[in-house]
Amino acid sequence: MSKQFELLQPPSDGISKLKFHPTDDTKLLVSSWDQQVRLYDVQNNQLSASHHDHKAAVLDIAFSHDIAFSGGLDRCILAWEGYSHTREIGCHDGVISSLEYALSANLLFSGSWDRTLRAWDSRTQNNAALVTKIEVDERIYSMSARKSLLAVALAGRKLLIYDTRKLDEPVESRESSLKFPTRCVRLMPDGQGFVCSSVEGRVAVEYLTGSAKSNYAFKCHRQPAEDNVDLVYPVNAVAFHPVHHTFVTGGSDGAVSLWDPDNKKRLKHYQGYPTAISALDFNASGSLLSIASSYTYDEGEKEHPPDSIWIKPISESETRPKAKKTS
C-alpha cells in the first residue's frame, strides 16, 4: 500500500469541506475561507481548475455527475459547469452552511442560518430553480443525503430526517442523544441510521425507527491531561466508507479514527497531522481518504500550521469490519 501524500497548491485560508466526485475516483472538490472553490486531480497531484466567484468564504460544496455547487457567507449558490464558468442557482437570506446533492432525486439541497431548507432543480436555466422552501425551527448546521433520505442537523441538537420524494414533513424528528451542539451528521450508506458528532468529543450512532439495532454513543478525540482530566476536542468531520460501511471521524486534536459501528470498536487511529481535522471524504471506490488539516479556531486567533490536504490510500483489510467472535 502506497503512502499518503500532501496535495500541492492547497487553499490559503481555512479548508471548510472536501468532496470526491460521485463516480470519478480522481476528482476532489475543495471549498475554503479564501473565497475559492478548487478541483484537484488526486491521481496526478495537480490543481485542475478553480474559481473565485464567491464574494465571501465558501462553507460547503456538492457534486452532481457533471456540475459542482458551492455556497457560504455570501448567501448565494453557484453552479460550476464544465469547471469553466459559474452561474447563480439562487440565494438564501442568511449564511449557507450546508449543501447536499441527492442523486436519486436530481435535487440540490441547501441549508442556512436563515432557518430554511431549500431544494433546487439545478437543470433549470432561469430563476425558477427553487422547487421547495421549508421553514425549520433553528439554524441548519449540517446535512447528509443518501438514497432517498436527507438528514438535517439543527442548532439546539434537533435532527430531522426527510424523504426526498415527499418533502412536506419529516419522516422523523428527534433530539440528538449528545448533550452539546452538533458539528456533523452523516447518513449510513444503507439508510438504516446516521452518525452525528459534537463539539464535546463524542459521537452518536443512531438508527431510524423500525431498526432492530440499538442507539449508542461514545467518547473520542480526547487526550489525557493533568489531574485525571481529559482534554476534549470537537469532532468536526465524519465520513462513511462506501463499501464496508465503517466510518472515520476527524477531530481538532489533529487525529483521524476509523470505527466499526456494528462491533462498536475502533479499527485504526491515524495521527500526526499538523493541526485540526476540518473535513474528510472517501472516494467512490473507498480506495482513498481525503483529509483536510486546517485550524478551526477552537482556541481563537493564534499561530498555526498552514492548511494542508492529505490523500491517504486505504486498504480493504483496514476498512473491513472484523468478524464477530462466536462462543
ABEGO torsion letter per residue (X at the ends): XBBBBBBBGBBABBBABBBBBAABAABBBBBBAAGBBBBBBAAAGBBABBBAABABBBABBBBBAABBBBBBAAGBBBBBBGGABBBBAEBBABBBABBBBBAAAGBBBBBBAAGBBBBBBAABABAAABABBBBBABBBABBBBBEABBBBBBBGGBBBBBBAABAABBABBBBBABABBBABBBBBAAGABBBBBBAAGBBBBBBBBGBABBBBBBBBGBBBBBGGBBBBBBBABBBBBAAAGBBBBBBAAGBBBBBBAAAGBBABBBBGBABBBABBBBBAAGABBBBBBBBAGAAEBBBBBBBBBBBBBBBAAAABBBBBBBX
